[in-house]
């Protein structure tokens, strides 16, 4: 095989000179691979690997590319998480993988909020260097700094919103919602930059990074569509050309993705039994030594064969164009190519190490991987090899060719069955043939402008949805109506949304219940989803203890103090993030759209029709006639921890436990007319809903 590898190396070097991007960046369609008796669907297998690879990638350096795959254990249930890197010897990565997998194992046995906190801390600590680079911080490693410093995304967002203030008399509602988030993002970034580098890399700096990720997650979860709408209002000219706007959105998406990926892994660990036992396995494979191969090879590359009269397929016109492009004699080009092959320190890419390892590995007690995922989209040669091989799925490619790419020394695969060895030899022949075909095409096409595709990935998540007989919902609603699309089984290849929050809510009619039908939209309980997996859905399952919960330091643009009795007529759908002790009063008219209220653990949607339904339950109350008014003022409050504790002790008859079976939930008669209101409780959160009789009496 060494001669064939030398031939491949010469052809790759020549093609790289002609066309460094011979492939198109994009998403690959999943192949039809056997499922067997697996715990994971292929989409969950892919999503788990994509989440882990994203969170574990601590560097952008080419030698730090990480690839992962999952081998399922049968009895007892568990998994082998195999990983490889482009260059061996990365102790920090091993420590990070072990730390994350131990937490996921613990969460698999018993859900505990402390696991989520520990996992977030572990990820921020492991990813600190890369996060500082994403933020263009002055604290990033000297080797990572760009010659021309860039403005941080935390500052760019605030500048974008300020540019609208100066050019628009009437500010859009999305601008109002994004403004406090942008200020919070910038505030955390500036505090980070003021720290000495030693402190910035200590616990103090990690806390600020966590705040930045939380704010970014809030923007991505609730305001993705709003951010796009706001940026569309800015004229696409310097300094806000289309590329600058796209980069701003993409950077916020990547920061927000740390939380969505972590949240998905916590949900998967709670759901799938194979997380009970995670064995981590490192796969090293050395590259073949090709340093003297170009001299002794019996099968040289295409250009060498032509000069020896063997490659008759190159016609005179192609040779003329090749000479014109290189401006030197073809013999000199051949010598340059062979000299480069002799001097190159070749690498076996991490994805290839895993593919070839599992060609050799045979186990009766484990189910082999179907998906191999790396921390960046696959290069052109890895993608082409995977497609020619056909045994594994790699989701994305950036289409760029790297001339240092090679296969390993096949002597390391001593246990490889003869049939598989023949298959690998056949794939290599096909790979060489394809490369030579592309050399011809590149000569014909002439020089092409490079696109420099983005190699990092933003990916979506499959859902954990309910059985057909019960209500289906995700744990968090979507903030903007335009993003509430029909769920499909397709990936979003452009990564236009960080978390693909497509909510499917089916509210069956339950008499005297907190759940209302589609004909009577109202107070919907957005709670834990059922245990049945649906392979064809793509909505994201977000946990109620999720990191998507709005961080407590972010002021809501719609806050009302307790002493402020002013109310606001609802003109469009509104989302309110509750802060302890703050009362939110809203007037509900016949035309009011539903309003969504969010605390860390409780997420409800309140409409006029639902409120009237709850009030009508109290037929004996003199105040029940209030429900017939054209305007109805409702007050919503998240109790402070002390008040919540007292309410649990003193007001038990008025409390609805949101952890109970939703079919059995009911509203206590007349609760919304009492001074404390109807109380919704989940974990430490208590939210009060009541009719503001003082306002209704005055009006």
N, C-alpha and C positions, 0 to 999 in steps of 0.2 A: 504493500500500500504506500510505501514511502515515495516511490517514483510518481505515483498518482498525486500525492500531496505536493510534491515539487512542481508538477505540471499545474496544479490548481493555484499554488502560490504565485507562479509567474503570470498566469492568466489574470489573477485578481489584481496584482500590481498594475498590469497594463490597463485593465478596465477602470481601475481607480483613477488613473491619469486621464482617461477619456471621459469618464462619467462617474463622479463620486457618489451620485444619488441615482443608481439604476432602478430602484424600486419606488413605488408610491406609498406614502404614509397612509395608514388606514387600519381598520378593524377587520380581522379575519372572521369568516363564518365558522361556527363550530362544526367539526366533522362528526360523522355518525359513528361514535365509538361505543363499544359494548358497555352496558351499565352494570351487569352482574347483580349481586345482592349487596348493593352499597347503601350506606347510611345517607350519603350526600348526593343530591342531584348535581349535575355537571355545573350548573350555574352557581350553586353554593360552594362547590369545590373551587371554582374560579374566584368568587368573591372573597372567600377566606384568604386565598393566596394573594390576591391583589391588595387586600387590606394589610396583611402582614408585610408584604414587600414594600409597600408605601411607607409604613410606620417604621420599618427597620432600616430603611435607606438613610444612612447618616452622612453621606457625602455624594457629590456630583462627579468625583474623579472616576475615570474609566476603569481603573483597577479595583474599584469598590462596588462594581455592579453585582447585585445579589440575585440569585434565582432560587425558587422554592417549588416544592411539590409535596403532595400528601399521599401516603400509602396507608390505606385503611386496614386496621387489625380486625380480625373476625371475633375471636373469643379468648379473653374478654374484650369488649369493645375498646378501641383506642386508635391512635394514629402514629405513624412515623413521619415526622416533618423533616424532609431532607433538604439541605441547602448547599449551595456552591457559590463561589465567587470567582471573578476573573483571575485574581492573583491570590495565592494562599497566604495564610498567616494573619488573620484579622481577629485578634482576641476580643476587641471591643464589640464586634458583631456577635460573637458567641455569647458573651455575657448578656447582651441585649435580648437575644432570642430566648435564652434560658429564663431571664427575668419575666418576660411577657408570657411565655408558655406556662410557667408556674402559677401565675395569677389566673390565667384562663382555666387551668385545671381546677383551681379552688372554686371559681365561679360555676364550673360545670357541676360540682357536687352540691353546692348550696349558694343561692343568690344572696349576696351581701353587698350593700352599698360601698363598703370599704374596699371591695375588690375593684370597683370602678375608679375610686379615688387613687388607689395604688397603681392601677394600670395607666391612668393619665399621668401620674408623677413619673412612672417608669419611662413612658414614651417621650415626655418633654426632656427628661434628663438624657436619654439616649440620643435624641434628635437635636440637642442644643446647638451644635455647630451648624447643622443644616438650616435650622430655623433662623439663626443669626444671619446666615447668607441670604435666605429668602427675604429677610427684612432689610437687606443691604445695611446691616448694622456696622458701626465702626469696630465692634468687638469681634467680628468674624476673624477667622484665622488669616494671618498675613498672606499665606499661599492662595487664599480664596478671593482676595480683594481684587477688584477690577481696576484697570489703570484709570478709567474715568468713573468716579463715584456716582452712583445712581441715587435718585430721591426715593426714599422708602415708600412702600405702598401705604403705610399709616399716614403719611403726610399727603400723598397724592389724592387720597379719597377726600380729605378735607378741602383741598384746593379745588377739586372738581365741584364739590357742592357750593363753594364760595363763588365760583365762576358763574353759577346759575343765579345766585342772588343779585349779581351786578347786571345781569342781562334779562331777567324776568321779573316783571312787576308782581304777578301772582305766582307764588311758589307752589309746586305740586305737592300733594299729600305725601308722596313717597319721599320727597326731600325732607319734610318735617320728621318723618320716622327715621331716616338715615342719619340726620344731623347729630343727635346725641351719641350714636354708635361711632360715627367718624371721629368725634371729639374724644371719646373714650379710647379708641384705637391709637390716636395720636398721643394722647396723654400717657398711655402705658409705654409707647415707644420712646418718647422724650425722657421719661423717667429712667428707662433702660440705658439710653445713650449718655445720661449724666453720670452714671455709675462708673467708677474705675473698672477696668477690664476684669480684675480679679473678683470684684464683687458681682459684676455682671454675669460671671460664670459660676457664681455661688447660688445658694438657695434663694437669695433676694432676687437675683436675675431670673431664676427659673419661675418664681411666682409671677413676675411681670410677663414672661413668655406665656404662661398659662392664661393670664388675663387677655392677652392678644389673641390667642387661639379661641377662647370663649366668645369674644366679641366677633371674631371672623365667622365662627359657627353660627352665631345669631343672625348675622347679615345673610349668610348663605341659606339658612333655614327659612327665614321669614321674609327676606327682602331681595332675593335674587332677581325677580322680575322688576321690582321697584328700582333696583340699581341700574338695570339695563334701561329702563324708561328715563331715569334721570340723566344718564350719560348720553342718551339719544337727543336730549334737549341741547347739548353743547355742540356748537358748530364743529364739524370735522375738519379743522385746520389747526396749524401749529398754535399753541403747544398741545392741542387735543386732537391730533389726527386719529384715524381709525385704529392704527396699530397701538398707540398709547392707551386708548380706551380698552382695547382687547387685552393688553398686558395687565392693566389694572384689575380687570375682572378676573383674569386667570390667576393672578397672584392671590387675590382674596379667596378664590375657590380652593386653591391648594392649601392655604392656611386653615380654612374651614374644614377641609377634608380630613385633617388629623382627628377631629372629633367624630365625624360621621363614620370613619373607618373603625375607630375605637368602639363606638357604640354598636356597630354591626357585629364586631367580634364578641362583645359581651353577650349580645343576644344569641349568637350562634353557639357560644359556650353553654348557655343555659338550655339550649334546644337540643343539641346533638350529643349523644352519649360517647362518641369517639373522642370528645375533649376530656373524658375522665382520665385518660392516660396519654400523654404526649411525649414521645421519645424523639429527641433531636439528634439528627445524624448529619455529619459533615462529609461531603463527597469531594475528594481531591483527585484530579487527573492531570498528569504532566503533558505538555504539548510535545509533538514529535520534533526531533532535532533535524532541521532542514538546512543547517548552515553550510554544509558541503554538497548538498543535493544537486544544485544547479550545474555543478561540474560533471558529476558522475551519472546524472539521471538519463535513463534510456527513453523517457517520454517527456521531453521538454515542452514548454508552453507553446501557444499558437504562433507567436512571432518567431521563436527559435526554429520551429518546424518549417515555417515558410522560408526562412533564410537557408535552410538545408534542403529546400526543394520538396518538402513533405506535405506542406499545407497548401494544396492546389486550390482549395476553396476560396482563397483570397484573390480576387481579381485585380487586374492592373489599376482600375479606377480607384479601388479601395486603398491600394498601396500608395497611390499618388496623394490621396486625401490624408492618409496617415503621415506621410512625409511632410506635407504642408503644415499639418497641425504641430508637429514636433520640431520643424525647422532644422533637423539634423538627419544624418543618414540612419536608416533603420538598424544597421548593425550597431550603431552607437546607442540607439534606444534599447535594443536587446541587451547590450552590455550593462546599461543602467538598471534595467529590470532585474537581471541576474545578480548584480552587485547588491541591490536592495534586498533581495531574498536572502543572500548570504549574511547580511548584517542585521537583519530584522530579528528582534526578540518576539517570537510568535506567542500568541495566547489562545488557549481554549476558552471560549466564552462560557459563562456559568450555565447558561441554558443547555449548551451542548454536553457539558459534563453530566448533567442529570439525565439527559436523554440516553447517552451511551452507558451510563451506570445501570439504568433500568433495562437496557437491552441485555445486560449480563445477569442482572439480579433476578432470581426466580425463588418465589416463596409460596408454599401451599397455604400458609396461615394468614397471608396478607393479600389485599387486593391492590394491584399496581396503580400508579397515578394515571390520570387521563390528561391533566392540565399541568403545564409548566409555565410559571409566571416569573418575570424579572422585574427589578425595581425601575427599569426604563423599558420603553417599547423595544422590541427585538430589532437587531440590525438586519440589513438586507440578506446577508449570508445565512444567519441563523434562521430567519423566516423561510428562505428558500429551501434550506435543508429539511426543516420540519415538514414543509409541504410535500417534498419529494419522499420523505420517510413515511408520513401518514399515520404514525402510531400515537402521536401526542398532539395536543392542541396548545398553541401559543396565541393569545388574544390579539396582540397589536404589533405593528411594525412601523418604524420611522423611515425605512427604505434607504438608509445611508450605508455605504460599503466601507468596511475597515480592512486595510491591507494587511494587518497583523493577524487576521483570523486564520485559524487552522484547526485541525482535528488532533486528538491526543495520540500518543504512542500506543498503538493497538495491542502491544504486548502486555499492557496493564489490564487488558480484558481477557485474561487467560481462560476464564470459565465460559467464554462466549460460545454457544452452540454453533456448529458448522453452518447450519441453515441461516442463522442470524448474521454470521460473518459474511456469507455470500450476499445477503441482502444489503449490508452496509457497504460492501464493495460496489454493488450495483448503484446504490444511491450516490456514491462518490463519482462514478462515471457519469451519471446523469447531471450531477452538479457541475462538473467540468464542461460537459456539452452545453449546458445552459449558459455558463459564463462566456464561452466562446461565441455563442449566438449573440449575446448582448454586446460583445466586442464589435462584431460586424455591424450591429444596429447603431452603436455609438459612433462608429466611423462614418456611417451613412448620414446620421443626423447632424453631425458637426457639434461644435461647442454649445452647451446648454447652460442657461443661468441656474445657479444653485438656489434652492428654496430654503435650505437650513431648517428642516422641520423640527418641531419641538419633540424632544425625546421622552419627556416626562409624561405620565399618564394620569388622567382623571377618569374615574370609572364609576359605574352605577352598581346598585346592590339589588339582589333578588329579595322578595318579601317572604315573610312568614304570615300566611293568611289563614282565615277561618274556614271551617267546613262550609259547604253550601247551605246547610240548614240553619246557620246562625249568623248573627251580624258580623260584618267584617270591617275592621277599622285599623288604622295605624295609630300609634300613640300620640302623634302630633299632627294637627291639621296643617294644611298648606295655607300660606298667608295671602296668596294672590290668586284670584279666580282664573286668569289666563293660563296659569301653570297646572290647573286641575284637568289633566288630560286622561283619556282612556289609557289604562295600563296595557302595555304590549310586552312581548318577549324580546324586543329588539334592544340592543345597547344604544346609548346615545354616543355616536362616534366622535362628535365634536366636544363632548364633555361640557355641554352648555349649562348643565346644572350640576352643582356639586353633589347633591344627594338625591336628585330625582324624586322629590317628594310628591308622589301622585297618590292622593288619598281616595280610597274607595270606602264609602260609608253607607251601610244599609241599615236603616232604623226601622225595625218592625214596630207596629202599633201595639203598645202595651198600656192598658187602662191604668190610670193613676200612677204612671211610671215616669221616670226621668228621661226616658227615651221616647222620641216622637217620630212619626212617620214622615215620608218625603212630602206628603200633602200638608203636614203640620210641622215644618222645620222648627226645631227648638233646642232645648238643652240636651246636647248629645254627650254621652260619656265616652271619652276617647281613652280607652283603657288597654289592659294587656290583651294581646292577640292570642288566638288559639294555637294549639300545638301542631295542627296539620300543615304540612308544607305544600305550597302550590308552585309547581315548577314554572308555570307560564306567566307569573306576575313579576312586576319589577318595582312595586312600591317599597319604600324603605321601612323596615320595622324599627321604630325608634322607641327606646325604653322610657318608662315614666320617670326613671331616675337618671335621665339622659344628660349628657354634656351639652345637648342642644338647649337645655333650660337657659333662659336669658340670665346672664351673670348679674348678681345683685347690685353691682356698682353702676349699671347702665340705667340712666334716668329715662323713663318713658316720655315721649312727647305729649302724652295725653293724661299725665298725672294730675290729680286734683287733691288738694290738701283737705284735712278734716274740717277746717274752718271755712273752706271755700264751697259755698252752696250753689255756685253757678253750675249750670248744666249745658249740655251741648246737643244740638239737634244732629242726628246721624244722617250724613249725606251719602256715605258709601261704606262698604264693609270695613270694619275696624278690628284691629287686634291689639289687645291690652295685656302687657306683662305686669302682673300684680307685684307690688312691693308691700311688705308687712306694715300694717297700720295706716295705709293710704286708702281712702274711700273714693271709689270711682262712681260718679252719678251719670246716668245716661237717660235721655228721654226716648222712649220707644213709641213710635207712631205706627199707624197701619201700614205705612210704606217703608218702615225701617228694615234694612237688611240685618241678618244675624250678626252678633258681636261675639268675638272669641276672647275669652279670658284665660290667661295662663299663669299658674304658679309652677314651682319646681315639679310637683307631683300631680297636680289637678289641672285638667284642661277641659273647659266647657264652652259650649256655644249657646248663647241666649238670644231668643227672638221674641217678638211681641206675642205671637200666637202661643208659644210655649208658656210665657208668663201668664197670659190670660187663662190657660188651661190649669196651671198650678193654683191661681187665685180662685178659680171657680170651684175648687175642691172644698173651700170653706163657705158653704152655703148659709151658715148661721151668722157669719160675721157681718156687722153693719158696714164694714169697710169694703166688703166684696164688690160693692157697686163701683169702686174705683176702677175696676178692670174694664168697665164699659166706657171710660173716658177716652177721648181721642188721643190724649197724650198721657203716657204712663212713665213715671220716673222710677227707675230701679237703681239701687245702690249695691255695689259689689265691693267686698273688702277681704283681703287676706289678713287673718289675725296674726299678731305678733306671737312669738313662741310662748311667752307667759300667758297671754290671753287664750291661746289655743289650748294650753294645758288646763286652764280653769274651765274652759267651755266643755272639754271632755268630761270633767268631773261634775259640772253643775247643769249642763244643758243636754244631757243624753237623749231625751225624747225628740229633740229637734235636729239630731245629727243623722246624716245619711253616710254610711260607710261605703266609700267608692270601691273598696276591695271586694265587696260582696258580689254575688251572682247578679248580673245586670237585670235578669228577668224578675228578680224579687225586689228590686229597688223601688221605693215609693216615697212620695213627699208627705210629711206629716201635715195634717189638716191645719190651715191657717198659719203655717210657719212663717210665710213671707210678710205677714202683717205684724209680727212681734218685733220688739226693739232690736233683738239680736238677729232675726231673720232665719231663713232656712240654711242650715250649716252642712257643708260638704266636707268630708274628712278623708284624707288618704295619707298614711304615714304621719309625718309631723305637721302637715299642712291642714288648716281649717279655713275654708272660704265661706263667707256669709253672703247670701242673696236676700235682699228685702226690698219691699216697696217703700219709697220715701214718702210717707203720708204727709209730712209737713209741706213738701213741695206740691203734692197733688191737691192739698187743701187750699194752699195759696193760689194755685192756678185755677 
